[in-house]
């Protein structure tokens, strides 16, 4: 990977877009990659639209500005697509990953996306089943790793589990649920045939 890969996450406050981008960044860093992970929001509150970003490279990253043309866009809340152009700046060879029970073809038609690859996974249902709450960030992390192939899945799982064990030291069920959610989304993400 000689170039910089840029990723934009769309979500609502409280869904974990910032946390997912940080977990992705930490896992990439543990694999020896150069990484940036940063949110873009102001005084938003729970439920307000938020964005978070990643840059990933095998070489030092010397740019420090916002991301306007991401190769990958991850959408944690599909209701945002009614008011936010989530595909803005996405190149023809880019990819869009959406948390929804709809098919990739349905999403493509819904947002009138001509090019780019579209993938879907019902991260909310997975999160409810595995974690007990609709926080789709970790399932979407699993979908991103599967679709992009940017990180080794087993190494990402190991790093993420270590981070979650520190954060939720007294809640092992939260760690277990999130790890199961990542794995389930990794296995169940769908792309257009």
C-alpha positions in Angstrom: 0.0 0.0 0.0 2.0 3.0 -1.2 -0.9 5.5 -1.1 -3.0 6.8 1.7 -6.4 5.2 2.2 -9.0 7.6 3.6 -12.2 6.5 5.4 -15.2 8.6 6.5 -17.6 7.3 9.2 -21.1 8.7 9.4 -23.2 8.2 12.5 -25.2 9.9 15.2 -23.8 10.9 18.6 -23.9 7.9 20.9 -23.6 5.3 18.1 -19.8 5.0 18.4 -18.5 6.4 15.1 -15.6 8.0 16.9 -14.9 4.9 19.0 -15.0 2.7 15.9 -12.5 4.9 14.0 -10.2 4.9 17.0 -10.4 1.1 17.4 -9.6 0.8 13.7 -6.7 3.2 14.1 -5.3 1.4 17.1 -5.5 -2.0 15.3 -3.7 -0.5 12.3 -1.1 1.0 14.5 -0.5 -2.3 16.2 0.1 -3.8 12.7 2.8 -1.3 12.0 0.8 1.0 9.8 0.8 4.8 9.9 -2.6 6.0 10.9 -4.8 9.0 11.7 -8.1 8.7 13.5 -10.1 11.9 14.3 -13.7 13.0 14.7 -15.3 16.1 13.3 -18.0 17.5 15.5 -18.9 20.5 17.6 -21.2 20.6 20.6 -23.4 17.9 19.2 -25.4 15.9 21.6 -26.8 12.3 21.6 -28.5 11.6 18.2 -27.0 14.5 16.3 -25.1 13.7 13.0 -21.4 13.2 13.5 -18.4 12.2 11.3 -15.2 10.5 12.1 -12.2 9.8 9.9 -9.2 7.5 9.3 -6.1 7.8 7.2 -4.0 4.6 6.7 -0.7 4.2 5.0 2.5 2.1 5.0 4.5 5.4 4.9 4.4 8.4 7.2 1.3 10.6 6.7 2.2 14.2 6.4 -1.1 15.8 5.6 -3.3 17.1 8.5 -6.6 18.3 7.0 -10.1 17.1 6.7 -11.1 14.2 4.4 -13.2 15.2 1.4 -12.6 12.3 -1.0 -12.6 9.1 1.0 -12.1 5.7 -0.7 -14.4 4.1 1.9 -17.5 5.5 3.6 -19.1 3.7 6.6 -22.7 4.6 7.5 -23.7 3.6 11.0 -27.2 5.1 10.8 -29.0 4.7 7.4 -31.6 7.4 8.3 -28.8 10.0 7.8 -28.9 9.2 4.0 -32.2 11.1 3.8 -30.5 14.4 4.8 -26.7 13.9 4.3 -25.0 13.1 1.0 -23.0 10.2 2.5 -21.5 9.4 -0.9 -20.1 12.9 -1.4 -16.5 12.7 -2.7 -16.6 8.9 -3.0 -14.6 7.9 -6.2 -15.9 5.5 -8.8 -13.7 2.8 -7.4 -14.7 3.6 -3.8 -17.0 1.6 -1.5 -19.9 2.4 0.7 -20.8 0.2 3.7 -24.2 0.8 5.2 -25.8 -0.5 8.4 -29.2 -1.7 7.1 -31.3 -4.8 6.5 -31.7 -3.6 2.9 -29.7 -5.1 0.0 -26.8 -3.3 -1.6 -28.9 -2.8 -4.8 -31.7 -1.2 -2.7 -29.3 1.3 -1.1 -27.7 2.1 -4.5 -31.1 2.9 -5.9 -32.2 4.8 -2.8 -29.3 7.2 -2.9 -29.0 7.2 -6.7 -25.4 6.0 -6.6 -24.1 5.3 -10.1 -20.6 4.0 -9.4 -18.7 2.7 -6.4 -19.3 -0.6 -4.6 -22.1 -0.9 -2.1 -22.1 -3.3 0.9 -24.7 -3.8 3.6 -24.9 -5.5 7.0 -27.6 -5.3 9.6 -25.2 -4.1 12.3 -28.1 -2.8 14.5 -29.7 -6.3 14.6 -26.3 -7.9 15.3 -25.6 -5.4 18.0 -29.0 -5.9 19.7 -28.5 -9.7 19.5 -24.9 -9.8 20.7 -24.5 -6.8 22.9 -28.1 -6.1 24.0 -28.1 -2.5 22.7 -28.3 -0.8 19.3 -24.7 0.5 19.1 -23.6 -0.6 15.7 -20.0 0.6 15.8 -18.2 -2.6 16.5 -20.2 -4.7 14.0 -19.4 -2.0 11.4 -15.7 -2.3 12.2 -16.0 -6.0 11.4 -17.7 -5.2 8.1 -15.1 -2.6 7.2 -12.2 -5.0 7.8 -13.9 -7.7 5.7 -14.8 -5.4 2.8 -11.5 -3.4 2.7 -9.0 -6.1 3.4 -6.8 -3.4 4.9 -6.2 -5.2 8.2 -5.6 -8.9 9.1 -8.9 -9.9 10.8 -7.3 -12.1 13.5 -4.8 -9.5 14.5 -7.5 -6.8 14.5 -9.7 -9.0 16.8 -6.8 -9.5 19.2 -6.0 -5.8 19.4 -9.6 -4.7 19.7 -10.3 -7.3 22.4 -7.3 -6.0 24.4 -8.6 -2.4 24.1 -12.1 -3.4 25.2 -10.9 -5.5 28.1 -9.1 -2.4 29.5 -12.1 -0.1 28.9 -14.7 -2.7 30.3 -12.5 -4.5 32.8 -15.5 -5.1 35.1 -17.9 -5.9 32.3 -16.6 -9.0 30.6 -20.1 -9.6 29.0 -19.7 -6.3 27.1 -16.3 -7.4 25.7 -17.7 -10.8 24.7 -20.8 -9.3 23.1 -18.7 -6.8 21.1 -16.3 -9.4 19.9 -19.2 -11.7 18.8 -20.8 -8.7 17.0 -17.5 -7.9 15.1 -17.2 -11.5 14.0 -20.9 -11.8 13.0 -20.8 -8.6 10.8 -17.5 -9.8 9.3 -19.2 -13.0 8.2 -22.5 -11.5 7.2 -21.7 -8.3 5.2 -23.2 -8.5 1.7 -22.0 -6.9 -1.5 -23.6 -6.6 -4.9 -23.0 -9.6 -7.2 
